Amino acid sequence: MSKYITSLLLICCLQFVGAQKKQIDLNEKDTITHMEPYGLRIGIDLSKKILQQFNPDFEGIEFVGDFRLSQTLYAAVEVGQEKKTVFEDTYSYTPEGQYLKIGLDSNNYDNWYGMNNMIHLGGRLAYSQYSQTVDEFAVYDTNRYWNPEGFGLSEQVLPTYEGLSALWLEVVFGAKVELFANIFLNATVRGGYLLSHDNSTNFPNNWVPGFNAVTEESKFGVSYNYNISYLIPLFQKPKVYKESEEAKAKRLKEAATERSLKKAEKAAEKEGKKSNQN
């Protein structure tokens, strides 16, 4: 009986010693997983509708959409239609057509828990196909009695130029703010560079739907827009938090200390073997 009790006490002591050797993690890690929504966001441009109310020479509509590919990357698309009457010194014309813009946006804003806002930088490849109608133009009038300024409106009817096109690149900087659950307000500023422009008309073509004003001196253009959109959540993924500089320095310091201790233990073990051999 005494041998049984002694064996039982010995087993308990060994288990207690083994438990003491295990490292106790005083910094318990947060095991709560924060999920983020992924899905399709669709909306409509508000700026064109507001501009249309104040400018009777302009009509336009644009639909926007994006799809979240990763924690920071979004695929974006914009499709629209515009019509604008442009008045020059001696003539006026009306370009009208559709455009398509496709590209990517990168979110550079680290949201707090429960937030889905964006401060994004991106790019677009854009294409427009449109027509141009010359509404009226003036010709030089040699009869100065009735027209002292020397120019009068022509009664000649010109055809509509069909099949015009333009291709350009855009750099996009913007922000999206979640007003309510899954409802976002977005504002962007855009810089465009015209790659190609079909100007095979008898009159200068100085306005392209989706790109706006075109000049002979420069291929660059600037525009802005703001829209409202709705997110259709399709699935969720866990949020990956960025490691702070302080946490990174602490982790590297602990790893270096652990490597030094292991190196010291191996050296001590090696010296102990040499002592035993001697």
C-alpha positions as CSV (number, residue, x, y, z in Angstrom):
1,M,0.0,0.0,0.0
2,S,2.8,2.4,0.9
3,K,4.5,1.7,-2.5
4,Y,1.2,2.6,-4.3
5,I,0.9,5.9,-2.4
6,T,4.6,6.7,-3.1
7,S,4.2,6.0,-6.9
8,L,1.0,8.2,-7.0
9,L,2.8,11.1,-5.2
10,L,5.8,10.8,-7.6
11,I,3.5,11.0,-10.7
12,C,1.8,14.1,-9.3
13,C,5.1,15.7,-8.6
14,L,6.3,15.1,-12.1
15,Q,3.1,16.5,-13.6
16,F,3.5,19.6,-11.4
17,V,7.1,20.2,-12.5
18,G,6.2,19.7,-16.2
19,A,3.4,22.3,-15.8
20,Q,5.8,24.8,-14.3
21,K,8.2,24.4,-17.2
22,K,5.5,25.5,-19.7
23,Q,5.7,29.2,-20.6
24,I,2.7,31.3,-19.4
25,D,1.4,33.8,-22.0
26,L,0.6,36.9,-20.0
27,N,-0.4,38.8,-23.1
28,E,-3.5,36.9,-24.1
29,K,-4.3,37.5,-27.8
30,D,-7.6,38.7,-28.9
31,T,-9.4,35.8,-30.5
32,I,-12.4,37.8,-31.8
33,T,-12.5,37.8,-35.6
34,H,-13.7,41.1,-37.2
35,M,-15.5,40.4,-40.5
36,E,-15.8,42.8,-43.4
37,P,-18.4,42.9,-46.2
38,Y,-17.5,42.1,-49.8
39,G,-19.9,42.7,-52.6
40,L,-21.2,44.8,-55.5
41,R,-21.7,48.6,-55.1
42,I,-23.8,50.4,-57.6
43,G,-24.9,54.0,-57.8
44,I,-25.7,57.1,-59.9
45,D,-23.8,60.3,-60.5
46,L,-25.5,63.3,-58.8
47,S,-23.3,66.0,-60.3
48,K,-24.6,65.6,-63.8
49,K,-28.2,65.8,-62.7
50,I,-27.5,69.0,-60.7
51,L,-25.6,70.5,-63.6
52,Q,-28.4,69.7,-65.9
53,Q,-30.8,71.8,-63.8
54,F,-28.6,74.9,-64.0
55,N,-27.4,74.5,-67.5
56,P,-30.0,74.0,-70.2
57,D,-27.3,73.3,-72.8
58,F,-26.2,70.1,-71.0
59,E,-27.8,66.6,-70.6
60,G,-26.1,63.7,-69.0
61,I,-26.4,60.6,-66.8
62,E,-23.8,58.2,-65.4
63,F,-24.0,54.9,-63.5
64,V,-21.1,53.8,-61.3
65,G,-20.1,50.4,-59.8
66,D,-17.3,48.7,-58.0
67,F,-16.5,45.2,-56.7
68,R,-14.2,44.5,-53.8
69,L,-11.4,42.2,-54.8
70,S,-9.3,42.2,-51.6
71,Q,-9.0,44.2,-48.4
72,T,-7.8,47.3,-50.2
73,L,-8.3,46.7,-54.0
74,Y,-11.6,47.4,-55.9
75,A,-12.5,46.9,-59.6
76,A,-14.4,49.9,-60.8
77,V,-16.6,50.7,-63.8
78,E,-18.5,53.8,-65.0
79,V,-20.8,54.1,-68.0
80,G,-22.7,57.2,-69.1
81,Q,-24.2,59.4,-71.8
82,E,-23.8,63.1,-72.4
83,K,-25.0,65.8,-74.7
84,K,-23.9,69.4,-74.7
85,T,-24.3,72.4,-77.0
86,V,-21.1,74.3,-77.4
87,F,-21.0,78.0,-78.6
88,E,-17.9,79.3,-80.4
89,D,-17.3,82.7,-81.9
90,T,-18.6,81.9,-85.4
91,Y,-20.5,78.6,-84.9
92,S,-22.2,76.3,-82.4
93,Y,-22.3,72.5,-82.4
94,T,-23.7,69.7,-80.2
95,P,-21.7,66.6,-79.4
96,E,-23.7,63.6,-78.1
97,G,-22.6,60.1,-77.2
98,Q,-21.8,57.3,-74.7
99,Y,-18.6,56.5,-72.8
100,L,-17.2,53.6,-70.7
101,K,-14.5,53.7,-68.0
102,I,-12.9,50.7,-66.4
103,G,-10.1,50.4,-63.9
104,L,-9.0,49.8,-60.3
105,D,-9.2,51.7,-57.0
106,S,-6.9,51.2,-54.0
107,N,-8.2,52.1,-50.5
108,N,-5.6,53.9,-48.4
109,Y,-7.7,54.4,-45.3
110,D,-7.5,52.0,-42.4
111,N,-11.0,51.8,-41.0
112,W,-12.0,51.4,-37.3
113,Y,-14.1,48.4,-36.4
114,G,-17.5,48.6,-38.1
115,M,-16.5,51.3,-40.6
116,N,-16.4,50.9,-44.4
117,N,-15.1,54.3,-45.5
118,M,-12.5,54.8,-48.3
119,I,-9.9,57.3,-49.3
120,H,-8.9,55.8,-52.6
121,L,-6.4,56.4,-55.5
122,G,-7.0,54.7,-58.8
123,G,-6.9,54.7,-62.6
124,R,-9.3,54.3,-65.5
125,L,-9.1,53.5,-69.2
126,A,-11.9,55.3,-70.9
127,Y,-13.5,55.2,-74.4
128,S,-16.2,57.4,-75.9
129,Q,-18.2,57.0,-79.1
130,Y,-20.3,60.0,-80.2
131,S,-21.6,62.2,-83.0
132,Q,-21.3,66.0,-83.6
133,T,-24.0,68.1,-85.1
134,V,-23.3,71.7,-86.3
135,D,-26.3,73.8,-85.3
136,E,-25.4,77.0,-87.0
137,F,-22.3,78.9,-88.3
138,A,-21.5,82.4,-89.6
139,V,-20.0,83.3,-92.9
140,Y,-18.3,86.5,-94.0
141,D,-20.8,88.9,-95.6
142,T,-19.4,91.3,-98.2
143,N,-22.5,93.5,-97.9
144,R,-21.7,95.6,-94.9
145,Y,-24.8,97.7,-95.2
146,W,-27.0,95.2,-93.5
147,N,-24.3,93.6,-91.5
148,P,-21.6,96.1,-90.4
149,E,-19.7,93.4,-88.4
150,G,-19.0,91.5,-91.6
151,F,-20.5,88.1,-90.5
152,G,-23.9,86.6,-90.9
153,L,-25.6,83.3,-90.2
154,S,-25.5,80.8,-93.0
155,E,-28.6,79.1,-94.2
156,Q,-26.7,76.0,-95.3
157,V,-27.6,72.8,-93.6
158,L,-24.6,70.6,-92.6
159,P,-24.8,66.9,-92.0
160,T,-24.3,65.2,-88.6
161,Y,-20.8,63.7,-88.2
162,E,-21.3,60.1,-86.9
163,G,-18.8,57.5,-85.6
164,L,-16.4,59.8,-83.8
165,S,-14.4,58.4,-80.9
166,A,-11.8,59.2,-78.3
167,L,-9.6,57.1,-75.9
168,W,-8.0,58.4,-72.8
169,L,-6.5,57.6,-69.4
170,E,-7.6,58.9,-66.0
171,V,-6.0,59.2,-62.6
172,V,-8.7,59.2,-59.9
173,F,-8.5,60.5,-56.3
174,G,-11.6,60.3,-54.1
175,A,-13.3,59.4,-50.9
176,K,-16.4,57.3,-50.0
177,V,-18.3,57.9,-46.8
178,E,-20.9,55.5,-45.4
179,L,-23.9,57.7,-44.6
180,F,-26.2,54.8,-43.5
181,A,-25.9,51.1,-43.6
182,N,-24.6,50.1,-47.1
183,I,-25.4,53.6,-48.5
184,F,-22.3,55.6,-49.6
185,L,-21.6,59.2,-50.8
186,N,-18.6,59.4,-53.1
187,A,-16.6,62.4,-54.4
188,T,-13.7,62.2,-56.9
189,V,-11.3,64.5,-58.7
190,R,-9.9,63.2,-62.0
191,G,-7.0,64.1,-64.3
192,G,-7.3,62.8,-67.9
193,Y,-4.8,62.4,-70.7
194,L,-6.1,62.0,-74.2
195,L,-4.5,59.1,-76.1
196,S,-6.5,59.5,-79.4
197,H,-9.2,61.8,-80.7
198,D,-11.1,61.5,-83.9
199,N,-11.3,65.1,-85.3
200,S,-12.1,64.3,-88.9
201,T,-14.8,67.0,-89.3
202,N,-15.0,70.3,-91.1
203,F,-15.4,72.1,-87.8
204,P,-13.1,71.8,-84.8
205,N,-14.3,69.2,-82.3
206,N,-13.5,70.6,-78.8
207,W,-15.7,68.6,-76.5
208,V,-15.8,64.8,-75.9
209,P,-18.6,63.1,-73.8
210,G,-17.0,61.8,-70.6
211,F,-13.7,63.8,-71.0
212,N,-15.2,67.3,-71.4
213,A,-13.3,70.1,-73.0
214,V,-10.5,69.4,-75.6
215,T,-7.9,71.9,-76.7
216,E,-5.3,71.8,-79.5
217,E,-2.6,73.1,-77.1
218,S,-2.9,70.3,-74.5
219,K,-4.1,66.7,-74.2
220,F,-4.7,67.0,-70.4
221,G,-8.1,67.6,-68.8
222,V,-9.5,67.9,-65.3
223,S,-13.0,66.9,-64.0
224,Y,-14.9,66.0,-60.9
225,N,-18.0,64.2,-59.8
226,Y,-19.9,63.0,-56.8
227,N,-22.4,60.1,-56.6
228,I,-24.5,58.1,-54.2
229,S,-24.3,54.3,-54.2
230,Y,-25.6,51.2,-52.5
231,L,-23.6,48.2,-51.4
232,I,-25.0,44.7,-52.1
233,P,-23.2,42.5,-49.5
234,L,-22.5,39.0,-51.0
235,F,-20.0,37.5,-48.5
236,Q,-17.7,38.4,-45.7
237,K,-13.9,38.0,-45.0
238,P,-11.9,38.5,-41.8
239,K,-10.2,41.9,-41.4
240,V,-6.4,41.8,-41.4
241,Y,-5.0,44.5,-39.2
242,K,-1.8,46.3,-40.0
243,E,1.0,45.8,-37.5
244,S,2.1,49.0,-35.8
245,E,5.7,50.1,-35.7
246,E,5.8,49.6,-31.9
247,A,4.4,46.1,-32.1
248,K,6.8,45.2,-35.0
249,A,9.8,46.4,-33.0
250,K,8.7,44.5,-29.9
251,R,8.2,41.3,-32.0
252,L,11.7,41.6,-33.6
253,K,13.3,42.3,-30.2
254,E,11.6,39.2,-28.6
255,A,12.7,37.1,-31.6
256,A,16.3,38.3,-31.3
257,T,16.3,37.5,-27.5
258,E,14.9,34.1,-28.1
259,R,17.6,33.3,-30.7
260,S,20.3,34.5,-28.3
261,L,19.0,32.3,-25.5
262,K,18.9,29.3,-27.8
263,K,22.4,30.0,-29.0
264,A,23.6,30.3,-25.4
265,E,21.9,27.1,-24.4
266,K,23.6,25.2,-27.3
267,A,27.0,26.7,-26.3
268,A,26.4,25.7,-22.6
269,E,25.4,22.2,-23.7
270,K,28.4,21.8,-25.9
271,E,30.7,22.9,-23.0
272,G,29.0,20.5,-20.7
273,K,29.7,17.6,-23.1
274,K,33.3,18.5,-23.3
275,S,33.6,18.7,-19.5
276,N,32.0,15.2,-19.1
277,Q,34.4,13.8,-21.7
278,N,37.4,15.2,-19.8
